[in-house]
Amino acid sequence: MKKYLLLILISFHISNRCDAQEITKDQQISNTLKEFYSSYTKIISKSYFPFKKEQLVELSLLQKKYCTKKVILEYKQWYEDGHDLFTNYWEVDTKSLNTMRIIKNLKTQNSYNVSFIVDSNPVSPQKIVKKDIQLQINLIKNGEIYKINSIIDITKE
């Protein structure tokens, strides 16, 4: 009887660990995105385009930590053209981070929709409009961590 009880407890423990690992994966990805955008926003808020040399160094280190080589190369292309891949040139700032939402895209594995509310000036500098920015971000596992592998702006006009 004790053996059966012990076997049931072990089975229950293993089952719970499997469920916890799935939650951990989603939480790990969500934390990765939060950490990346928090750090990125702090760096770019010091001075906007073109970035100062010290910002470029910080951005390079940040990208190596959180992004695949594919995204790093794509970012360089966008930057040379005067654009920002990570925010698609929407003016995401530290205030916008308070509105950040991360929602798992159930249709695509390791894909998340990240949104921010930003102040936008579509008509004139005097008229500020709140804009809900939507980015679809795909991540891939690299060792024990997840890295950003693509970013698509899915903001509705």
Backbone torsions as a table, in degrees:
resi	resn	phi	psi	omega
1	MET	NA	-42.8	179.5
2	LYS	-63.8	-36.0	179.4
3	LYS	-64.1	-41.5	180.0
4	TYR	-66.5	-40.8	178.0
5	LEU	-63.8	-42.6	177.5
6	LEU	-63.6	-41.7	178.5
7	LEU	-63.2	-41.5	178.5
8	ILE	-64.6	-44.1	179.1
9	LEU	-63.2	-41.3	178.5
10	ILE	-64.5	-43.7	178.5
11	SER	-61.5	-42.8	179.1
12	PHE	-62.7	-42.8	179.8
13	HIS	-63.0	-45.3	179.2
14	ILE	-63.4	-42.1	178.9
15	SER	-61.6	-43.6	178.8
16	ASN	-65.2	-38.2	179.2
17	ARG	-64.0	-39.0	179.0
18	CYS	-63.6	-42.9	178.2
19	ASP	-64.3	-41.3	-178.9
20	ALA	-65.2	-34.1	179.7
21	GLN	-66.2	-38.4	178.9
22	GLU	-65.0	-43.1	176.8
23	ILE	-62.2	-41.8	-179.6
24	THR	-60.8	-39.8	179.6
25	LYS	-61.1	-50.3	179.7
26	ASP	-63.9	-40.3	178.8
27	GLN	-66.6	-38.4	178.3
28	GLN	-61.8	-43.5	179.3
29	ILE	-66.7	-43.5	178.7
30	SER	-61.4	-43.5	178.0
31	ASN	-64.0	-39.6	177.9
32	THR	-58.7	-47.1	-179.3
33	LEU	-65.9	-41.4	178.3
34	LYS	-63.2	-46.0	179.9
35	GLU	-62.8	-43.9	-178.9
36	PHE	-61.5	-53.1	-175.9
37	TYR	-68.0	-32.2	175.4
38	SER	-63.7	-48.7	179.9
39	SER	-65.8	-43.6	-178.5
40	TYR	-60.6	-45.9	-178.6
41	THR	-64.0	-40.0	178.2
42	LYS	-63.1	-39.5	-179.5
43	ILE	-67.9	-49.2	-175.3
44	ILE	-73.7	-21.4	-178.5
45	SER	-73.0	-13.9	178.4
46	LYS	-67.0	-35.5	-179.9
47	SER	-169.9	129.4	-178.8
48	TYR	-84.9	178.5	-174.5
49	PHE	-42.9	142.5	-16.6
50	PRO	-72.7	146.6	-177.5
51	PHE	-73.4	152.3	175.4
52	LYS	-74.9	162.3	-176.8
53	LYS	-55.9	-44.4	-178.8
54	GLU	-63.8	-35.2	177.2
55	GLN	-66.9	-40.9	179.7
56	LEU	-61.8	-37.5	177.3
57	VAL	-66.0	-46.6	179.2
58	GLU	-61.6	-42.2	179.4
59	LEU	-64.0	-39.8	179.1
60	SER	-62.3	-45.2	178.5
61	LEU	-63.7	-41.3	179.0
62	LEU	-63.1	-44.0	179.8
63	GLN	-64.4	-40.8	178.8
64	LYS	-61.1	-34.7	-179.2
65	LYS	-75.0	-40.3	-169.8
66	TYR	-111.7	-7.3	-172.2
67	CYS	-126.5	152.5	174.2
68	THR	-76.7	164.8	178.0
69	LYS	-59.6	-35.8	178.8
70	LYS	-57.8	-47.7	-179.0
71	VAL	-69.7	-37.6	178.7
72	ILE	-60.9	-44.2	178.1
73	LEU	-65.7	-40.8	178.6
74	GLU	-64.4	-40.5	178.1
75	TYR	-59.9	-44.5	-179.8
76	LYS	-59.6	-41.3	178.5
77	GLN	-63.0	-47.4	179.6
78	TRP	-61.1	-43.7	-177.9
79	TYR	-63.0	-42.4	178.0
80	GLU	-61.4	-29.3	177.7
81	ASP	-88.5	2.8	177.4
82	GLY	83.2	24.3	-178.7
83	HIS	-123.4	165.8	-178.2
84	ASP	-118.0	106.8	-179.1
85	LEU	-60.2	-40.9	-171.9
86	PHE	-72.8	-20.6	177.6
87	THR	-128.9	0.2	-174.9
88	ASN	52.4	37.3	175.8
89	TYR	65.8	13.3	169.2
90	TRP	-73.3	143.8	-173.8
91	GLU	-81.4	71.6	176.3
92	VAL	-75.0	128.9	179.5
93	ASP	-132.5	-176.5	-177.3
94	THR	-62.6	-30.4	176.2
95	LYS	-66.5	-36.8	179.4
96	SER	-65.4	-30.5	-179.1
97	LEU	-59.5	-30.1	178.6
98	ASN	-65.9	-19.8	-179.2
99	THR	-101.5	2.3	-175.7
100	MET	-63.7	132.1	175.2
101	ARG	-125.5	141.3	177.8
102	ILE	-124.4	119.9	-177.6
103	ILE	-125.8	129.0	-179.9
104	LYS	-68.1	133.2	175.0
105	ASN	-85.7	110.6	-174.8
106	LEU	-74.3	-14.0	-178.0
107	LYS	-83.4	-25.1	-175.5
108	THR	-129.2	131.9	-179.5
109	GLN	-64.9	137.6	177.8
110	ASN	56.9	34.1	178.2
111	SER	-117.7	135.2	-176.6
112	TYR	-135.8	143.2	173.7
113	ASN	-97.7	124.2	179.9
114	VAL	-112.7	130.1	-179.6
115	SER	-129.8	152.1	178.2
116	PHE	-138.1	149.8	169.4
117	ILE	-100.5	123.4	-179.5
118	VAL	-123.7	158.2	172.2
119	ASP	-85.9	124.5	-177.3
120	SER	-122.1	154.2	178.6
121	ASN	-122.7	67.4	-174.7
122	PRO	-70.4	-29.3	-175.7
123	VAL	-101.4	-51.4	-179.9
124	SER	-154.2	157.5	179.8
125	PRO	-61.7	-23.9	-178.6
126	GLN	-79.6	-22.9	-176.2
127	LYS	-107.2	104.8	-180.0
128	ILE	-90.1	132.8	-179.9
129	VAL	-121.9	134.9	175.7
130	LYS	-75.6	130.9	-178.2
131	LYS	-126.7	132.2	178.1
132	ASP	-91.9	106.3	-177.6
133	ILE	-88.0	131.2	-178.6
134	GLN	-123.0	122.3	177.0
135	LEU	-121.1	132.5	173.9
136	GLN	-97.2	120.2	-175.1
137	ILE	-119.7	126.1	177.6
138	ASN	-105.7	137.4	-179.3
139	LEU	-121.9	154.2	173.2
140	ILE	-128.5	152.9	180.0
141	LYS	-81.4	130.6	179.6
142	ASN	-127.5	96.4	-172.7
143	GLY	70.7	-121.0	179.5
144	GLU	-98.1	-1.3	-176.7
145	ILE	-119.2	162.7	175.7
146	TYR	-104.7	139.5	179.2
147	LYS	-123.3	148.2	178.7
148	ILE	-68.6	125.8	-176.8
149	ASN	-113.3	-21.0	173.9
150	SER	-161.7	152.9	179.4
151	ILE	-136.4	126.8	179.0
152	ILE	-127.8	128.9	176.5
153	ASP	-79.7	116.2	179.8
154	ILE	-114.0	23.9	179.2
155	THR	-64.4	135.3	178.1
156	LYS	-85.7	133.4	180.0
157	GLU	-72.9	NA	NA
